[in-house]
Amino acid sequence: MSSYLDDIKRRAAKLGKTIVLCEGEDKRVVEAAARITREGIAKIVLVGNEKECMRVAPGIDLTGITLIDPLTSELTGKYAALLYELRKEKGMTELMAAEAAKDRTMFGALMLKAGDVDGYVSGACHSTANTLRPGLQVIKTAPGTKLVSSCFIMIAPEGGNKYCKDGVFVFADCALNICPTSEQLVEIARASAETAKVIGGIEPRVALLSFSTKGSGNDAKFGNTVERVRKAAELAKETAPELTLDGEFQFDASLVPEVAAIKAPGSSVAGSANVFVFPDINAGNIGYKIAERLGGFVAVGPVCQGFAKPLNDLSRGCCTDDIVLTVAVTALQAGA
């Protein structure tokens, strides 16, 4: 497990990417910035000021970190002009843009938009909405992508797991999309397969999950979730034939060869899936926490997918290690 986490950081270090951390007022973020810089995982731009950073994290060595305060930086005017151009059709005035550019999360997003950094990480002391809103307004979705989604990289415990031959799974979407449509499930599947390659280092085999396997269940009276997942599988095979994907599957049919042989004979994915797309956020969030707490898996994420440039949200309960790892993941996304 630790060797896999170390490998993520080693791969990130080779890329030499620059990541902006937007919360210089948070001790954990300042400590992470120093560690990331010391270990060479990425170059760090920290949005804050030296006096503030030293107050919240006394004794921390800020050598090698670029500190920028939006209230005093010469870049703020440049970013305000950029924001105005991006948002004037939405009713933003130059005065509104000048004020908004001083916000630290917006400032970081504008740095990313301008190409002055390669990735953005925030959320240690800001809500998901406050962290992702600048991304949606400024960075927007990647070409050909309509949806921002999330996934967790699930790393097998020490000693391994007999069903996790690659040492890692991908679970999606466990954090952002409440009840995806069939079309959105396809978007999530495509994005998660890419994350499996770029971050997980595995060849994705995608299972669309349900309480039904190949028509064994039906909930037409209660929400048609089975039909929604079934339709997603059909759409994916039409629009993304490059994916190794199948469904709908119960979780055991997607993972256990003996069950797959009975419930889904002939499937190229059943019994060997490593990317699992859940039908809604209830199932996904419950599922990853069960794997984490009862199965001993380490959950890395949520990793944001679908943005035009790498942008990731931290949990407000995160620790310094979480921030370091999220920066490494963001650097890998930037290098893809």
C-alpha positions in Angstrom: 0.0 0.0 0.0 2.7 2.5 1.1 4.8 1.5 -1.9 1.9 2.3 -4.2 1.4 5.8 -2.6 5.1 6.4 -2.9 5.0 5.4 -6.5 2.3 8.1 -7.2 4.6 10.7 -5.6 7.7 9.4 -7.5 5.9 9.6 -10.9 4.6 13.1 -10.1 8.1 14.3 -9.1 9.5 13.3 -12.5 7.0 15.7 -14.2 8.2 18.9 -12.6 4.7 20.4 -12.5 3.6 23.6 -10.7 0.5 23.4 -8.5 -1.3 26.2 -6.8 -2.5 25.7 -3.2 -5.1 28.4 -2.5 -5.2 28.3 1.3 -2.1 29.8 2.9 -4.2 30.6 6.0 -4.4 26.9 6.9 -1.6 25.2 8.9 -2.0 21.8 7.1 -1.7 23.5 3.7 1.5 25.4 4.7 3.0 22.2 6.1 2.1 20.3 3.0 3.6 23.0 0.7 6.9 22.8 2.6 7.0 19.0 2.4 6.0 18.8 -1.3 8.8 21.3 -2.0 11.3 19.5 0.2 10.6 16.1 -1.4 10.5 17.6 -5.0 7.0 16.2 -5.7 5.9 19.5 -7.4 6.7 23.2 -7.5 4.3 25.1 -5.2 2.6 28.4 -5.5 1.0 29.2 -2.2 -1.8 31.8 -2.1 -1.2 33.8 1.1 1.5 35.9 2.7 4.6 35.1 4.7 3.5 36.7 7.9 0.2 34.7 7.9 1.9 31.5 7.0 4.5 31.8 9.8 1.7 32.6 12.2 -0.3 29.5 11.5 2.7 27.2 11.0 5.6 28.7 13.0 9.0 27.4 12.2 8.0 26.0 8.7 10.7 26.5 6.1 9.1 28.3 3.1 12.3 28.1 1.0 11.5 27.3 -2.6 7.7 28.1 -2.3 6.3 31.0 -4.3 4.1 33.0 -2.1 1.5 35.3 -3.7 -1.1 37.5 -2.0 -4.0 38.6 -4.2 -4.4 41.8 -2.2 -0.9 43.0 -3.2 0.1 41.0 -6.2 0.7 42.7 -9.6 -0.9 39.7 -11.2 -4.3 40.5 -9.7 -5.1 43.2 -12.3 -4.2 40.8 -15.1 -6.4 38.1 -13.7 -9.3 40.5 -13.1 -9.2 41.5 -16.8 -9.2 37.8 -17.7 -12.1 37.1 -15.4 -14.1 40.0 -16.9 -13.6 38.7 -20.4 -14.7 35.3 -19.4 -17.8 36.4 -17.4 -19.0 39.7 -18.9 -21.7 37.9 -21.0 -23.0 36.6 -17.6 -23.3 40.2 -16.4 -20.0 40.6 -14.6 -18.7 44.2 -14.6 -15.0 45.2 -14.5 -15.5 46.3 -10.9 -17.0 43.0 -9.9 -14.2 41.1 -11.6 -11.6 43.3 -9.8 -13.1 42.3 -6.5 -13.7 38.6 -7.3 -10.0 38.2 -8.4 -8.9 39.0 -4.9 -10.7 35.8 -3.6 -8.0 33.2 -3.1 -9.8 30.3 -4.7 -10.8 32.4 -7.7 -7.2 33.8 -7.9 -5.9 30.2 -8.0 -8.4 29.2 -10.7 -7.4 32.2 -12.8 -3.7 31.3 -12.4 -4.6 27.9 -13.8 -6.7 29.4 -16.6 -3.9 31.8 -17.6 -1.4 28.9 -17.8 0.8 30.2 -15.0 0.4 26.9 -13.0 -0.4 23.4 -14.1 -2.9 22.4 -11.5 -5.1 23.7 -8.6 -5.8 22.3 -5.2 -8.1 23.8 -2.5 -10.8 22.8 -0.1 -9.0 22.3 3.3 -10.9 25.2 4.8 -13.4 26.0 2.0 -16.5 24.0 1.1 -16.7 21.9 -2.1 -19.0 24.5 -3.6 -16.6 27.4 -2.9 -13.7 25.3 -4.3 -15.3 24.0 -7.5 -17.4 27.1 -8.4 -14.4 29.0 -9.7 -13.4 25.9 -11.7 -16.8 25.6 -13.3 -16.9 29.4 -14.0 -13.3 29.8 -15.3 -11.7 26.4 -16.2 -14.9 24.8 -17.4 -15.1 21.3 -18.8 -12.7 19.6 -21.2 -13.6 19.7 -25.0 -16.1 17.0 -25.7 -17.0 16.6 -22.0 -20.2 17.9 -20.5 -19.9 16.6 -17.0 -17.5 17.1 -14.0 -17.5 14.0 -11.9 -15.3 12.4 -9.3 -13.8 9.1 -8.4 -11.8 7.5 -5.6 -8.6 5.5 -6.2 -9.0 2.5 -3.9 -5.6 1.0 -2.9 -5.6 -2.6 -1.6 -4.4 -3.2 2.0 -1.1 -4.5 3.0 -1.0 -8.2 2.1 -3.3 -7.5 -0.9 -6.8 -8.6 -1.8 -7.4 -11.8 -3.8 -9.9 -10.0 -6.1 -7.7 -6.9 -6.6 -4.9 -8.3 -8.7 -3.6 -4.9 -9.8 -3.5 -3.6 -6.3 -5.9 -0.8 -7.1 -9.6 -0.2 -8.0 -11.4 2.9 -9.1 -14.9 3.8 -7.7 -17.1 6.4 -9.2 -19.0 8.7 -8.8 -19.0 8.7 -5.0 -18.9 12.5 -4.3 -20.4 14.8 -6.9 -23.3 13.6 -9.1 -26.4 12.6 -7.1 -28.4 10.5 -9.5 -26.7 10.4 -13.0 -28.7 9.9 -16.1 -27.7 7.1 -18.5 -25.8 9.6 -20.6 -24.0 11.0 -17.5 -23.1 7.4 -16.4 -21.3 7.0 -19.7 -19.4 10.3 -19.1 -18.4 9.0 -15.7 -17.3 5.7 -17.1 -15.1 7.3 -19.7 -13.5 9.7 -17.3 -12.9 7.0 -14.7 -11.3 4.8 -17.2 -8.9 7.6 -18.1 -8.2 8.2 -14.4 -7.5 4.5 -14.0 -4.8 4.7 -16.6 -3.2 8.0 -15.6 -3.3 7.7 -11.8 -3.9 4.1 -11.2 -1.5 2.8 -13.8 -3.9 0.0 -14.8 -5.7 -1.0 -17.9 -9.4 -0.3 -17.1 -12.2 -2.9 -17.2 -15.3 -1.0 -16.4 -18.4 -2.4 -14.7 -21.7 -0.5 -14.6 -23.2 -1.5 -11.2 -26.7 -2.2 -10.2 -28.7 -4.6 -7.9 -29.4 -6.5 -11.1 -27.2 -8.6 -13.4 -28.2 -8.7 -17.0 -31.9 -8.3 -16.3 -32.2 -10.3 -13.2 -33.8 -7.4 -11.3 -36.5 -4.8 -12.1 -37.6 -1.7 -10.2 -39.9 -0.2 -12.8 -42.4 0.8 -10.1 -39.8 2.5 -7.9 -37.4 4.5 -10.2 -36.2 2.5 -13.1 -32.6 2.5 -11.9 -31.9 -0.9 -13.6 -33.1 0.4 -16.9 -31.0 3.6 -16.5 -27.8 1.5 -16.0 -28.7 -0.9 -18.8 -29.3 2.0 -21.2 -25.9 3.4 -20.1 -24.2 0.2 -21.0 -25.8 0.2 -24.5 -24.9 3.9 -25.0 -21.3 3.3 -23.9 -20.8 0.4 -26.3 -22.1 2.7 -29.2 -20.3 5.9 -28.3 -17.2 4.7 -26.6 -16.4 1.3 -28.2 -12.7 1.7 -27.2 -13.7 1.0 -23.5 -13.7 -2.5 -22.1 -17.1 -2.1 -20.4 -20.1 -4.1 -19.6 -23.2 -4.1 -17.3 -25.5 -4.0 -15.6 -23.9 -6.1 -12.9 -24.3 -6.8 -9.3 -21.0 -6.1 -7.5 -20.2 -9.8 -6.9 -20.8 -10.6 -10.6 -18.4 -7.9 -11.7 -15.7 -9.1 -9.4 -15.9 -12.8 -8.5 -15.1 -15.2 -11.4 -17.2 -18.0 -10.0 -20.3 -15.7 -9.7 -19.6 -14.2 -13.1 -19.6 -17.6 -14.7 -23.1 -18.2 -13.5 -24.7 -14.7 -13.8 -22.9 -13.2 -16.8 -21.2 -16.0 -18.9 -19.3 -14.7 -21.9 -18.8 -11.1 -20.5 -15.4 -9.6 -21.1 -15.6 -7.7 -17.8 -17.6 -9.8 -15.4 -15.4 -11.4 -12.8 -12.4 -9.1 -13.5 -13.6 -5.5 -13.3 -11.3 -2.9 -11.8 -13.3 0.3 -12.4 -16.7 0.4 -10.8 -19.4 2.9 -11.8 -22.1 3.1 -9.2 -25.7 4.0 -10.2 -26.0 6.9 -7.8 -24.1 8.8 -5.0 -25.8 6.8 -2.3 -24.4 3.5 -3.5 -21.1 5.0 -4.4 -20.5 6.8 -1.1 -21.6 3.9 1.0 -19.6 1.5 -1.2 -16.3 3.2 -0.9 -16.6 3.7 2.8 -17.4 0.0 3.3 -14.3 -0.9 1.3 -12.2 1.6 3.3 -13.5 0.7 6.8 -14.2 -3.0 6.6 -12.0 -4.0 3.6 -8.9 -2.0 4.7 -8.6 -0.2 1.4 -7.0 3.3 1.3 -9.3 5.8 -0.4 -7.5 8.5 -2.4 -9.7 11.3 -3.5 -12.2 12.4 -4.5 -10.3 13.0 -7.7 -12.1 15.5 -9.9 -12.6 14.5 -13.6 -13.8 16.4 -16.6 -12.3 19.8 -16.1 -10.3 21.3 -18.9 -7.3 21.6 -16.6 -6.5 19.7 -13.4 -8.5 21.0 -10.4 -9.0 19.0 -7.2 -11.0 19.5 -4.0 -9.8 18.6 -0.5 -11.9 17.4 2.3 -12.1 19.9 5.2 -11.1 17.0 7.4 -8.0 16.3 5.4 -4.5 15.9 7.0 -1.1 17.0 5.6 -0.6 13.6 4.0 -3.9 13.9 2.1 -2.8 17.3 0.7 0.6 16.0 -0.4 -1.0 13.0 -2.2 -3.7 15.2 -3.8 -1.0 17.5 -5.2 0.8 14.4 -6.6 -2.4 13.2 -8.2 -3.0 16.7 -9.7 0.5 16.7 -11.1 -0.1 13.3 -12.8 -3.3 14.7 -14.3 -1.4 17.7 -15.6 1.2 15.4 -17.2 -1.4 13.2 -19.0 
